[in-house]
Amino acid sequence: MTESAIEVRENRQAIFARDNPPQYVCLLDEAVLRREVGGPAVMAAQLGKILEVNSPPKLTIQVVPFSQGWHAGADGAFNIYSYPDPMDLDVVSLDYLDGALYLEEDLPVERYQLAFDELRATALASRQSMELVSAVQREFLNRT
């Protein structure tokens, strides 16, 4: 990851330290928790960060478990940005190697909103998700 990409992510994380942060729901495939990047100690620390920042309803993290099999997010990650003002259009962003694609048209955005709703319905509840994250973290800690 480039330094500029790291800076962008750090700036994005700082948004949640504001007095009135936006509501954010993050749905993670269980594979994200288990795919080892950086070694067991790094993974344990990253999973610890997930446990630390999860604070429903403002920042809610849910895991779609392996037991769900194929799911609506299996074809790739996406973000939906919704705004409180009904005059502001919802936007879907799709990241790819060279940048991002932003969708604003009603039909594509509605399809992604349906996919998100399906994913959220198949994901573990936040508390169950954190129990799974904690269990996986312990597995990595046992390997350090």
N, CA, C and O atoms as a GROMACS GRO file, in nm:
protein
  576
    1MET      N    1   0.085  -0.117   0.000
    1MET     CA    2   0.000   0.000   0.000
    1MET      C    3   0.090   0.123   0.000
    1MET      O    4   0.187   0.130   0.076
    2THR      N    5   0.058   0.219  -0.084
    2THR     CA    6   0.138   0.340  -0.094
    2THR      C    7   0.114   0.431   0.027
    2THR      O    8   0.014   0.419   0.097
    3GLU      N    9   0.210   0.522   0.047
    3GLU     CA   10   0.194   0.616   0.158
    3GLU      C   11   0.072   0.703   0.141
    3GLU      O   12   0.005   0.736   0.239
    4SER      N   13   0.041   0.743   0.018
    4SER     CA   14  -0.078   0.827  -0.003
    4SER      C   15  -0.205   0.750   0.029
    4SER      O   16  -0.300   0.808   0.082
    5ALA      N   17  -0.209   0.621  -0.003
    5ALA     CA   18  -0.327   0.539   0.029
    5ALA      C   19  -0.343   0.525   0.180
    5ALA      O   20  -0.454   0.528   0.232
    6ILE      N   21  -0.231   0.510   0.249
    6ILE     CA   22  -0.235   0.500   0.396
    6ILE      C   23  -0.285   0.632   0.454
    6ILE      O   24  -0.365   0.633   0.548
    7GLU      N   25  -0.237   0.744   0.400
    7GLU     CA   26  -0.281   0.876   0.448
    7GLU      C   27  -0.431   0.896   0.427
    7GLU      O   28  -0.500   0.949   0.514
    8VAL      N   29  -0.480   0.854   0.312
    8VAL     CA   30  -0.624   0.865   0.284
    8VAL      C   31  -0.702   0.785   0.386
    8VAL      O   32  -0.803   0.833   0.439
    9ARG      N   33  -0.658   0.663   0.415
    9ARG     CA   34  -0.730   0.578   0.512
    9ARG      C   35  -0.725   0.637   0.652
    9ARG      O   36  -0.824   0.632   0.725
   10GLU      N   37  -0.610   0.693   0.690
   10GLU     CA   38  -0.601   0.755   0.822
   10GLU      C   39  -0.693   0.876   0.833
   10GLU      O   40  -0.759   0.896   0.935
   11ASN      N   41  -0.699   0.957   0.727
   11ASN     CA   42  -0.790   1.073   0.727
   11ASN      C   43  -0.935   1.028   0.734
   11ASN      O   44  -1.016   1.091   0.802
   12ARG      N   45  -0.966   0.920   0.665
   12ARG     CA   46  -1.103   0.867   0.666
   12ARG      C   47  -1.138   0.818   0.807
   12ARG      O   48  -1.251   0.838   0.854
   13GLN      N   49  -1.043   0.754   0.875
   13GLN     CA   50  -1.069   0.706   1.011
   13GLN      C   51  -1.091   0.822   1.108
   13GLN      O   52  -1.167   0.810   1.203
   14ALA      N   53  -1.024   0.935   1.084
   14ALA     CA   54  -1.037   1.050   1.173
   14ALA      C   55  -1.178   1.107   1.174
   14ALA      O   56  -1.217   1.173   1.269
   15ILE      N   57  -1.253   1.082   1.069
   15ILE     CA   58  -1.391   1.129   1.063
   15ILE      C   59  -1.471   1.077   1.182
   15ILE      O   60  -1.562   1.145   1.231
   16PHE      N   61  -1.438   0.957   1.228
   16PHE     CA   62  -1.515   0.896   1.337
   16PHE      C   63  -1.476   0.951   1.474
   16PHE      O   64  -1.540   0.917   1.574
   17ALA      N   65  -1.372   1.034   1.480
   17ALA     CA   66  -1.333   1.098   1.606
   17ALA      C   67  -1.402   1.233   1.623
   17ALA      O   68  -1.388   1.297   1.727
   18ARG      N   69  -1.476   1.276   1.523
   18ARG     CA   70  -1.547   1.404   1.531
   18ARG      C   71  -1.655   1.398   1.639
   18ARG      O   72  -1.695   1.291   1.684
   19ASP      N   73  -1.701   1.516   1.680
   19ASP     CA   74  -1.807   1.524   1.780
   19ASP      C   75  -1.936   1.458   1.732
   19ASP      O   76  -2.004   1.391   1.810
   20ASN      N   77  -1.969   1.474   1.606
   20ASN     CA   78  -2.091   1.416   1.551
   20ASN      C   79  -2.055   1.332   1.428
   20ASN      O   80  -2.078   1.374   1.314
   21PRO      N   81  -1.999   1.211   1.451
   21PRO     CA   82  -1.956   1.130   1.336
   21PRO      C   83  -2.076   1.074   1.259
   21PRO      O   84  -2.186   1.063   1.314
   22PRO      N   85  -2.055   1.041   1.133
   22PRO     CA   86  -2.164   0.982   1.056
   22PRO      C   87  -2.193   0.840   1.103
   22PRO      O   88  -2.108   0.775   1.164
   23GLN      N   89  -2.312   0.794   1.074
   23GLN     CA   90  -2.345   0.654   1.103
   23GLN      C   91  -2.277   0.570   0.995
   23GLN      O   92  -2.280   0.605   0.877
   24TYR      N   93  -2.217   0.459   1.036
   24TYR     CA   94  -2.142   0.375   0.942
   24TYR      C   95  -2.169   0.229   0.974
   24TYR      O   96  -2.158   0.187   1.089
   25VAL      N   97  -2.204   0.154   0.873
   25VAL     CA   98  -2.223   0.009   0.888
   25VAL      C   99  -2.125  -0.059   0.796
   25VAL      O  100  -2.124  -0.033   0.676
   26CYS      N  101  -2.043  -0.144   0.851
   26CYS     CA  102  -1.941  -0.216   0.775
   26CYS      C  103  -1.973  -0.365   0.780
   26CYS      O  104  -1.985  -0.423   0.888
   27LEU      N  105  -1.987  -0.425   0.664
   27LEU     CA  106  -2.012  -0.568   0.655
   27LEU      C  107  -1.886  -0.634   0.601
   27LEU      O  108  -1.840  -0.601   0.492
   28LEU      N  109  -1.832  -0.727   0.676
   28LEU     CA  110  -1.708  -0.795   0.639
   28LEU      C  111  -1.732  -0.942   0.613
   28LEU      O  112  -1.805  -1.007   0.688
   29ASP      N  113  -1.673  -0.994   0.508
   29ASP     CA  114  -1.672  -1.137   0.486
   29ASP      C  115  -1.577  -1.199   0.588
   29ASP      O  116  -1.474  -1.140   0.619
   30GLU      N  117  -1.610  -1.314   0.640
   30GLU     CA  118  -1.524  -1.380   0.739
   30GLU      C  119  -1.382  -1.400   0.686
   30GLU      O  120  -1.287  -1.402   0.764
   31ALA      N  121  -1.367  -1.414   0.555
   31ALA     CA  122  -1.235  -1.431   0.495
   31ALA      C  123  -1.142  -1.315   0.529
   31ALA      O  124  -1.020  -1.333   0.540
   32VAL      N  125  -1.198  -1.195   0.544
   32VAL     CA  126  -1.118  -1.077   0.578
   32VAL      C  127  -1.052  -1.096   0.714
   32VAL      O  128  -0.940  -1.050   0.736
   33LEU      N  129  -1.121  -1.163   0.804
   33LEU     CA  130  -1.067  -1.184   0.938
   33LEU      C  131  -0.958  -1.289   0.939
   33LEU      O  132  -0.868  -1.284   1.023
   34ARG      N  133  -0.964  -1.383   0.849
   34ARG     CA  134  -0.876  -1.499   0.853
   34ARG      C  135  -0.760  -1.495   0.753
   34ARG      O  136  -0.663  -1.568   0.770
   35ARG      N  137  -0.769  -1.411   0.650
   35ARG     CA  138  -0.662  -1.404   0.551
   35ARG      C  139  -0.543  -1.333   0.614
   35ARG      O  140  -0.548  -1.212   0.640
   36GLU      N  141  -0.438  -1.409   0.637
   36GLU     CA  142  -0.324  -1.355   0.711
   36GLU      C  143  -0.240  -1.263   0.623
   36GLU      O  144  -0.188  -1.303   0.519
   37VAL      N  145  -0.228  -1.140   0.668
   37VAL     CA  146  -0.146  -1.040   0.601
   37VAL      C  147  -0.058  -0.977   0.708
   37VAL      O  148  -0.109  -0.914   0.801
   38GLY      N  149   0.072  -0.992   0.696
   38GLY     CA  150   0.163  -0.929   0.792
   38GLY      C  151   0.202  -1.015   0.910
   38GLY      O  152   0.278  -0.969   0.996
   39GLY      N  153   0.154  -1.136   0.918
   39GLY     CA  154   0.190  -1.224   1.028
   39GLY      C  155   0.088  -1.223   1.140
   39GLY      O  156   0.002  -1.135   1.146
   40PRO      N  157   0.098  -1.321   1.231
   40PRO     CA  158  -0.001  -1.336   1.338
   40PRO      C  159  -0.012  -1.216   1.431
   40PRO      O  160  -0.123  -1.181   1.472
   41ALA      N  161   0.098  -1.152   1.465
   41ALA     CA  162   0.092  -1.037   1.557
   41ALA      C  163   0.020  -0.919   1.492
   41ALA      O  164  -0.060  -0.852   1.557
   42VAL      N  165   0.046  -0.896   1.365
   42VAL     CA  166  -0.020  -0.787   1.293
   42VAL      C  167  -0.170  -0.815   1.282
   42VAL      O  168  -0.253  -0.727   1.303
   43MET      N  169  -0.203  -0.940   1.250
   43MET     CA  170  -0.344  -0.977   1.239
   43MET      C  171  -0.416  -0.960   1.372
   43MET      O  172  -0.527  -0.907   1.376
   44ALA      N  173  -0.353  -1.004   1.480
   44ALA     CA  174  -0.414  -0.990   1.612
   44ALA      C  175  -0.439  -0.842   1.644
   44ALA      O  176  -0.543  -0.807   1.699
   45ALA      N  177  -0.343  -0.757   1.610
   45ALA     CA  178  -0.359  -0.613   1.635
   45ALA      C  179  -0.471  -0.555   1.550
   45ALA      O  180  -0.550  -0.474   1.599
   46GLN      N  181  -0.479  -0.595   1.425
   46GLN     CA  182  -0.584  -0.544   1.337
   46GLN      C  183  -0.723  -0.587   1.387
   46GLN      O  184  -0.817  -0.508   1.387
   47LEU      N  185  -0.733  -0.711   1.429
   47LEU     CA  186  -0.861  -0.760   1.482
   47LEU      C  187  -0.896  -0.688   1.612
   47LEU      O  188  -1.012  -0.661   1.640
   48GLY      N  189  -0.793  -0.658   1.691
   48GLY     CA  190  -0.815  -0.579   1.813
   48GLY      C  191  -0.870  -0.441   1.781
   48GLY      O  192  -0.954  -0.388   1.854
   49LYS      N  193  -0.823  -0.382   1.672
   49LYS     CA  194  -0.873  -0.250   1.630
   49LYS      C  195  -1.020  -0.260   1.592
   49LYS      O  196  -1.098  -0.169   1.624
   50ILE      N  197  -1.059  -0.367   1.525
   50ILE     CA  198  -1.201  -0.387   1.491
   50ILE      C  199  -1.284  -0.393   1.619
   50ILE      O  200  -1.390  -0.331   1.628
   51LEU      N  201  -1.237  -0.469   1.717
   51LEU     CA  202  -1.309  -0.480   1.844
   51LEU      C  203  -1.318  -0.344   1.914
   51LEU      O  204  -1.419  -0.312   1.976
   52GLU      N  205  -1.212  -0.265   1.903
   52GLU     CA  206  -1.207  -0.135   1.968
   52GLU      C  207  -1.304  -0.034   1.906
   52GLU      O  208  -1.370   0.041   1.979
   53VAL      N  209  -1.312  -0.031   1.775
   53VAL     CA  210  -1.391   0.075   1.710
   53VAL      C  211  -1.539   0.042   1.695
   53VAL      O  212  -1.620   0.132   1.675
   54ASN      N  213  -1.575  -0.084   1.706
   54ASN     CA  214  -1.717  -0.120   1.692
   54ASN      C  215  -1.796  -0.057   1.805
   54ASN      O  216  -1.776  -0.088   1.922
   55SER      N  217  -1.887   0.033   1.769
   55SER     CA  218  -1.969   0.100   1.870
   55SER      C  219  -2.105   0.136   1.811
   55SER      O  220  -2.132   0.251   1.777
   56PRO      N  221  -2.191   0.034   1.800
   56PRO     CA  222  -2.324   0.060   1.744
   56PRO      C  223  -2.396   0.165   1.827
   56PRO      O  224  -2.373   0.173   1.947
   57PRO      N  225  -2.481   0.245   1.768
   57PRO     CA  226  -2.525   0.241   1.629
   57PRO      C  227  -2.442   0.328   1.536
   57PRO      O  228  -2.461   0.324   1.415
   58LYS      N  229  -2.348   0.409   1.592
   58LYS     CA  230  -2.272   0.499   1.506
   58LYS      C  231  -2.176   0.424   1.414
   58LYS      O  232  -2.168   0.454   1.295
   59LEU      N  233  -2.103   0.328   1.466
   59LEU     CA  234  -2.012   0.249   1.385
   59LEU      C  235  -2.038   0.102   1.416
   59LEU      O  236  -2.000   0.052   1.522
   60THR      N  237  -2.104   0.036   1.324
   60THR     CA  238  -2.146  -0.103   1.344
   60THR      C  239  -2.071  -0.193   1.247
   60THR      O  240  -2.071  -0.170   1.126
   61ILE      N  241  -2.006  -0.295   1.301
   61ILE     CA  242  -1.935  -0.392   1.217
   61ILE      C  243  -2.003  -0.527   1.233
   61ILE      O  244  -2.025  -0.575   1.345
   62GLN      N  245  -2.036  -0.587   1.120
   62GLN     CA  246  -2.098  -0.719   1.118
   62GLN      C  247  -2.021  -0.809   1.023
   62GLN      O  248  -1.967  -0.762   0.922
   63VAL      N  249  -2.017  -0.936   1.055
   63VAL     CA  250  -1.942  -1.033   0.975
   63VAL      C  251  -2.039  -1.128   0.906
   63VAL      O  252  -2.132  -1.180   0.967
   64VAL      N  253  -2.015  -1.148   0.776
   64VAL     CA  254  -2.090  -1.249   0.701
   64VAL      C  255  -2.007  -1.377   0.713
   64VAL      O  256  -1.898  -1.386   0.658
   65PRO      N  257  -2.060  -1.478   0.786
   65PRO     CA  258  -1.980  -1.598   0.814
   65PRO      C  259  -1.968  -1.689   0.692
   65PRO      O  260  -2.050  -1.685   0.600
   66PHE      N  261  -1.863  -1.770   0.694
   66PHE     CA  262  -1.842  -1.869   0.588
   66PHE      C  263  -1.965  -1.955   0.567
   66PHE      O  264  -1.994  -1.997   0.454
   67SER      N  265  -2.038  -1.983   0.675
   67SER     CA  266  -2.155  -2.073   0.666
   67SER      C  267  -2.263  -2.020   0.572
   67SER      O  268  -2.351  -2.096   0.531
   68GLN      N  269  -2.258  -1.891   0.538
   68GLN     CA  270  -2.357  -1.835   0.446
   68GLN      C  271  -2.332  -1.876   0.301
   68GLN      O  272  -2.420  -1.863   0.216
   69GLY      N  273  -2.211  -1.926   0.273
   69GLY     CA  274  -2.179  -1.961   0.135
   69GLY      C  275  -2.172  -1.836   0.050
   69GLY      O  276  -2.123  -1.732   0.095
   70TRP      N  277  -2.221  -1.844  -0.074
   70TRP     CA  278  -2.219  -1.728  -0.163
   70TRP      C  279  -2.309  -1.621  -0.105
   70TRP      O  280  -2.412  -1.652  -0.044
   71HIS      N  281  -2.271  -1.497  -0.122
   71HIS     CA  282  -2.354  -1.386  -0.075
   71HIS      C  283  -2.344  -1.269  -0.172
   71HIS      O  284  -2.261  -1.270  -0.263
   72ALA      N  285  -2.427  -1.170  -0.152
   72ALA     CA  286  -2.439  -1.057  -0.245
   72ALA      C  287  -2.312  -0.975  -0.257
   72ALA      O  288  -2.298  -0.899  -0.353
   73GLY      N  289  -2.219  -0.987  -0.165
   73GLY     CA  290  -2.094  -0.913  -0.173
   73GLY      C  291  -1.977  -0.995  -0.224
   73GLY      O  292  -1.865  -0.946  -0.232
   74ALA      N  293  -2.003  -1.120  -0.258
   74ALA     CA  294  -1.896  -1.209  -0.300
   74ALA      C  295  -1.830  -1.166  -0.431
   74ALA      O  296  -1.715  -1.202  -0.458
   75ASP      N  297  -1.900  -1.090  -0.511
   75ASP     CA  298  -1.844  -1.047  -0.639
   75ASP      C  299  -1.756  -0.923  -0.627
   75ASP      O  300  -1.692  -0.884  -0.724
   76GLY      N  301  -1.751  -0.863  -0.511
   76GLY     CA  302  -1.664  -0.747  -0.492
   76GLY      C  303  -1.719  -0.649  -0.392
   76GLY      O  304  -1.840  -0.642  -0.368
   77ALA      N  305  -1.629  -0.574  -0.335
   77ALA     CA  306  -1.666  -0.475  -0.233
   77ALA      C  307  -1.731  -0.353  -0.296
   77ALA      O  308  -1.705  -0.318  -0.412
   78PHE      N  309  -1.816  -0.289  -0.218
   78PHE     CA  310  -1.879  -0.165  -0.262
   78PHE      C  311  -1.913  -0.082  -0.139
   78PHE      O  312  -1.928  -0.134  -0.029
   79ASN      N  313  -1.926   0.047  -0.161
   79ASN     CA  314  -1.965   0.141  -0.056
   79ASN      C  315  -2.089   0.215  -0.101
   79ASN      O  316  -2.102   0.251  -0.218
   80ILE      N  317  -2.179   0.238  -0.009
   80ILE     CA  318  -2.297   0.320  -0.037
   80ILE      C  319  -2.291   0.441   0.055
   80ILE      O  320  -2.279   0.429   0.177
   81TYR      N  321  -2.300   0.558  -0.006
   81TYR     CA  322  -2.301   0.682   0.070
   81TYR      C  323  -2.441   0.740   0.064
   81TYR      O  324  -2.492   0.772  -0.044
   82SER      N  325  -2.504   0.752   0.179
   82SER     CA  326  -2.638   0.809   0.190
   82SER      C  327  -2.629   0.936   0.273
   82SER      O  328  -2.546   0.946   0.363
   83TYR      N  329  -2.714   1.031   0.240
   83TYR     CA  330  -2.708   1.161   0.305
   83TYR      C  331  -2.842   1.194   0.370
   83TYR      O  332  -2.947   1.150   0.321
   84PRO      N  333  -2.841   1.271   0.479
   84PRO     CA  334  -2.966   1.301   0.549
   84PRO      C  335  -3.063   1.386   0.468
   84PRO      O  336  -3.185   1.374   0.484
   85ASP      N  337  -3.011   1.469   0.382
   85ASP     CA  338  -3.098   1.554   0.300
   85ASP      C  339  -3.154   1.471   0.185
   85ASP      O  340  -3.078   1.422   0.102
   86PRO      N  341  -3.287   1.455   0.178
   86PRO     CA  342  -3.347   1.373   0.072
   86PRO      C  343  -3.318   1.426  -0.068
   86PRO      O  344  -3.337   1.353  -0.166
   87MET      N  345  -3.274   1.550  -0.080
   87MET     CA  346  -3.240   1.606  -0.211
   87MET      C  347  -3.104   1.557  -0.259
   87MET      O  348  -3.074   1.565  -0.378
   88ASP      N  349  -3.022   1.506  -0.167
   88ASP     CA  350  -2.891   1.453  -0.203
   88ASP      C  351  -2.907   1.308  -0.249
   88ASP      O  352  -2.970   1.228  -0.180
   89LEU      N  353  -2.851   1.276  -0.363
   89LEU     CA  354  -2.860   1.141  -0.416
   89LEU      C  355  -2.765   1.047  -0.342
   89LEU      O  356  -2.655   1.086  -0.304
   90ASP      N  357  -2.809   0.923  -0.323
   90ASP     CA  358  -2.719   0.821  -0.272
   90ASP      C  359  -2.618   0.790  -0.382
   90ASP      O  360  -2.648   0.800  -0.501
   91VAL      N  361  -2.498   0.751  -0.340
   91VAL     CA  362  -2.390   0.721  -0.434
   91VAL      C  363  -2.329   0.588  -0.396
   91VAL      O  364  -2.309   0.559  -0.278
   92VAL      N  365  -2.300   0.505  -0.497
   92VAL     CA  366  -2.229   0.379  -0.476
   92VAL      C  367  -2.089   0.395  -0.534
   92VAL      O  368  -2.074   0.445  -0.645
   93SER      N  369  -1.987   0.354  -0.458
   93SER     CA  370  -1.852   0.356  -0.513
   93SER      C  371  -1.798   0.214  -0.520
   93SER      O  372  -1.818   0.132  -0.430
   94LEU      N  373  -1.732   0.188  -0.630
   94LEU     CA  374  -1.668   0.059  -0.656
   94LEU      C  375  -1.520   0.085  -0.678
   94LEU      O  376  -1.484   0.154  -0.773
   95ASP      N  377  -1.435   0.031  -0.593
   95ASP     CA  378  -1.291   0.052  -0.608
   95ASP      C  379  -1.234  -0.054  -0.702
   95ASP      O  380  -1.278  -0.169  -0.704
   96TYR      N  381  -1.136  -0.012  -0.780
   96TYR     CA  382  -1.061  -0.105  -0.864
   96TYR      C  383  -0.916  -0.062  -0.863
   96TYR      O  384  -0.882   0.039  -0.800
   97LEU      N  385  -0.829  -0.135  -0.931
   97LEU     CA  386  -0.686  -0.111  -0.919
   97LEU      C  387  -0.643   0.032  -0.949
   97LEU      O  388  -0.554   0.085  -0.882
   98ASP      N  389  -0.703   0.095  -1.047
   98ASP     CA  390  -0.660   0.227  -1.089
   98ASP      C  391  -0.745   0.341  -1.038
   98ASP      O  392  -0.721   0.456  -1.075
   99GLY      N  393  -0.843   0.314  -0.955
   99GLY     CA  394  -0.928   0.422  -0.906
   99GLY      C  395  -1.060   0.371  -0.853
   99GLY      O  396  -1.067   0.266  -0.790
  100ALA      N  397  -1.164   0.449  -0.880
  100ALA     CA  398  -1.297   0.412  -0.831
  100ALA      C  399  -1.400   0.456  -0.934
  100ALA      O  400  -1.381   0.551  -1.010
  101LEU      N  401  -1.511   0.383  -0.934
  101LEU     CA  402  -1.625   0.416  -1.018
  101LEU      C  403  -1.737   0.459  -0.925
  101LEU      O  404  -1.763   0.392  -0.824
  102TYR      N  405  -1.803   0.569  -0.957
  102TYR     CA  406  -1.912   0.620  -0.874
  102TYR      C  407  -2.043   0.609  -0.952
  102TYR      O  408  -2.054   0.659  -1.065
  103LEU      N  409  -2.141   0.544  -0.891
  103LEU     CA  410  -2.272   0.527  -0.954
  103LEU      C  411  -2.372   0.616  -0.883
  103LEU      O  412  -2.381   0.615  -0.760
  104GLU      N  413  -2.447   0.693  -0.960
  104GLU     CA  414  -2.547   0.782  -0.903
  104GLU      C  415  -2.686   0.759  -0.960
  104GLU      O  416  -2.785   0.809  -0.905
  105GLU      N  417  -2.696   0.683  -1.069
  105GLU     CA  418  -2.827   0.658  -1.131
  105GLU      C  419  -2.912   0.572  -1.039
  105GLU      O  420  -2.861   0.485  -0.968
  106ASP      N  421  -3.043   0.596  -1.042
  106ASP     CA  422  -3.134   0.528  -0.951
  106ASP      C  423  -3.126   0.376  -0.957
  106ASP      O  424  -3.110   0.312  -0.853
  107LEU      N  425  -3.136   0.317  -1.076
  107LEU     CA  426  -3.143   0.171  -1.087
  107LEU      C  427  -3.018   0.101  -1.034
  107LEU      O  428  -3.031   0.009  -0.953
  108PRO      N  429  -2.898   0.139  -1.075
  108PRO     CA  430  -2.779   0.073  -1.018
  108PRO      C  431  -2.768   0.093  -0.867
  108PRO      O  432  -2.733  -0.001  -0.795
  109VAL      N  433  -2.798   0.213  -0.819
  109VAL     CA  434  -2.790   0.240  -0.675
  109VAL      C  435  -2.890   0.152  -0.600
  109VAL      O  436  -2.857   0.097  -0.495
  110GLU      N  437  -3.011   0.140  -0.653
  110GLU     CA  438  -3.112   0.055  -0.589
  110GLU      C  439  -3.067  -0.091  -0.584
  110GLU      O  440  -3.091  -0.159  -0.484
  111ARG      N  441  -3.002  -0.139  -0.689
  111ARG     CA  442  -2.951  -0.278  -0.689
  111ARG      C  443  -2.849  -0.298  -0.578
  111ARG      O  444  -2.851  -0.400  -0.509
  112TYR      N  445  -2.761  -0.201  -0.561
  112TYR     CA  446  -2.661  -0.213  -0.455
  112TYR      C  447  -2.724  -0.199  -0.317
  112TYR      O  448  -2.680  -0.264  -0.222
  113GLN      N  449  -2.826  -0.116  -0.305
  113GLN     CA  450  -2.895  -0.106  -0.177
  113GLN      C  451  -2.964  -0.238  -0.142
  113GLN      O  452  -2.963  -0.279  -0.026
  114LEU      N  453  -3.022  -0.305  -0.241
  114LEU     CA  454  -3.081  -0.437  -0.218
  114LEU      C  455  -2.974  -0.538  -0.179
  114LEU      O  456  -2.995  -0.619  -0.088
  115ALA      N  457  -2.860  -0.534  -0.248
  115ALA     CA  458  -2.750  -0.625  -0.214
  115ALA      C  459  -2.704  -0.601  -0.071
  115ALA      O  460  -2.677  -0.696   0.003
  116PHE      N  461  -2.693  -0.475  -0.032
  116PHE     CA  462  -2.653  -0.441   0.105
  116PHE      C  463  -2.754  -0.496   0.206
  116PHE      O  464  -2.716  -0.555   0.307
  117ASP      N  465  -2.882  -0.477   0.177
  117ASP     CA  466  -2.986  -0.527   0.268
  117ASP      C  467  -2.979  -0.679   0.280
  117ASP      O  468  -2.995  -0.734   0.390
  118GLU      N  469  -2.955  -0.748   0.169
  118GLU     CA  470  -2.940  -0.894   0.172
  118GLU      C  471  -2.819  -0.934   0.254
  118GLU      O  472  -2.826  -1.026   0.336
  119LEU      N  473  -2.708  -0.865   0.233
  119LEU     CA  474  -2.586  -0.894   0.310
  119LEU      C  475  -2.608  -0.873   0.458
  119LEU      O  476  -2.569  -0.956   0.540
  120ARG      N  477  -2.671  -0.763   0.493
  120ARG     CA  478  -2.692  -0.733   0.634
  120ARG      C  479  -2.782  -0.839   0.699
  120ARG      O  480  -2.763  -0.875   0.816
  121ALA      N  481  -2.879  -0.888   0.622
  121ALA     CA  482  -2.969  -0.992   0.674
  121ALA      C  483  -2.896  -1.124   0.696
  121ALA      O  484  -2.935  -1.202   0.783
  122THR      N  485  -2.791  -1.151   0.618
  122THR     CA  486  -2.718  -1.278   0.632
  122THR      C  487  -2.602  -1.267   0.730
  122THR      O  488  -2.547  -1.368   0.773
  123ALA      N  489  -2.563  -1.144   0.764
  123ALA     CA  490  -2.451  -1.123   0.855
  123ALA      C  491  -2.490  -1.155   0.999
  123ALA      O  492  -2.608  -1.150   1.037
  124LEU      N  493  -2.390  -1.188   1.076
  124LEU     CA  494  -2.411  -1.206   1.219
  124LEU      C  495  -2.446  -1.071   1.281
  124LEU      O  496  -2.403  -0.967   1.231
  125ALA      N  497  -2.522  -1.073   1.388
  125ALA     CA  498  -2.547  -0.950   1.463
  125ALA      C  499  -2.414  -0.895   1.513
  125ALA      O  500  -2.316  -0.968   1.522
  126SER      N  501  -2.411  -0.767   1.546
  126SER     CA  502  -2.287  -0.704   1.588
  126SER      C  503  -2.220  -0.777   1.705
  126SER      O  504  -2.099  -0.800   1.703
  127ARG      N  505  -2.298  -0.813   1.804
  127ARG     CA  506  -2.240  -0.882   1.921
  127ARG      C  507  -2.181  -1.018   1.881
  127ARG      O  508  -2.070  -1.052   1.922
  128GLN      N  509  -2.254  -1.094   1.801
  128GLN     CA  510  -2.202  -1.223   1.753
  128GLN      C  511  -2.079  -1.203   1.665
  128GLN      O  512  -1.985  -1.281   1.671
  129SER      N  513  -2.082  -1.098   1.586
  129SER     CA  514  -1.967  -1.068   1.500
  129SER      C  515  -1.843  -1.041   1.584
  129SER      O  516  -1.735  -1.090   1.552
  130MET      N  517  -1.858  -0.963   1.692
  130MET     CA  518  -1.744  -0.932   1.778
  130MET      C  519  -1.695  -1.056   1.851
  130MET      O  520  -1.576  -1.068   1.878
  131GLU      N  521  -1.786  -1.148   1.884
  131GLU     CA  522  -1.744  -1.275   1.944
  131GLU      C  523  -1.658  -1.353   1.845
  131GLU      O  524  -1.557  -1.412   1.884
  132LEU      N  525  -1.696  -1.355   1.718
  132LEU     CA  526  -1.618  -1.424   1.616
  132LEU      C  527  -1.483  -1.354   1.596
  132LEU      O  528  -1.380  -1.421   1.589
  133VAL      N  529  -1.483  -1.221   1.588
  133VAL     CA  530  -1.358  -1.146   1.572
  133VAL      C  531  -1.265  -1.178   1.689
  133VAL      O  532  -1.146  -1.200   1.668
  134SER      N  533  -1.318  -1.180   1.809
  134SER     CA  534  -1.238  -1.209   1.928
  134SER      C  535  -1.181  -1.350   1.924
  134SER      O  536  -1.066  -1.372   1.960
  135ALA      N  537  -1.261  -1.446   1.879
  135ALA     CA  538  -1.214  -1.585   1.869
  135ALA      C  539  -1.101  -1.597   1.766
  135ALA      O  540  -1.002  -1.666   1.791
  136VAL      N  541  -1.116  -1.530   1.654
  136VAL     CA  542  -1.011  -1.534   1.551
  136VAL      C  543  -0.886  -1.462   1.602
  136VAL      O  544  -0.775  -1.507   1.575
  137GLN      N  545  -0.904  -1.353   1.674
  137GLN     CA  546  -0.791  -1.282   1.731
  137GLN      C  547  -0.712  -1.375   1.825
  137GLN      O  548  -0.589  -1.378   1.820
  138ARG      N  549  -0.784  -1.449   1.910
  138ARG     CA  550  -0.718  -1.543   2.001
  138ARG      C  551  -0.638  -1.648   1.923
  138ARG      O  552  -0.529  -1.687   1.965
  139GLU      N  553  -0.693  -1.695   1.810
  139GLU     CA  554  -0.619  -1.792   1.727
  139GLU      C  555  -0.486  -1.733   1.680
  139GLU      O  556  -0.384  -1.801   1.683
  140PHE      N  557  -0.488  -1.607   1.638
  140PHE     CA  558  -0.363  -1.544   1.594
  140PHE      C  559  -0.270  -1.520   1.712
  140PHE      O  560  -0.149  -1.539   1.700
  141LEU      N  561  -0.325  -1.478   1.827
  141LEU     CA  562  -0.240  -1.455   1.944
  141LEU      C  563  -0.172  -1.584   1.988
  141LEU      O  564  -0.058  -1.580   2.034
  142ASN      N  565  -0.240  -1.697   1.976
  142ASN     CA  566  -0.182  -1.826   2.013
  142ASN      C  567  -0.067  -1.866   1.922
  142ASN      O  568   0.013  -1.953   1.956
  143ARG      N  569  -0.057  -1.802   1.806
  143ARG     CA  570   0.049  -1.834   1.711
  143ARG      C  571   0.167  -1.739   1.722
  143ARG      O  572   0.268  -1.756   1.652
  144THR      N  573   0.156  -1.635   1.810
  144THR     CA  574   0.266  -1.540   1.822
  144THR      C  575   0.368  -1.586   1.924
  144THR      O  576   0.468  -1.518   1.946
   0.00000   0.00000   0.00000
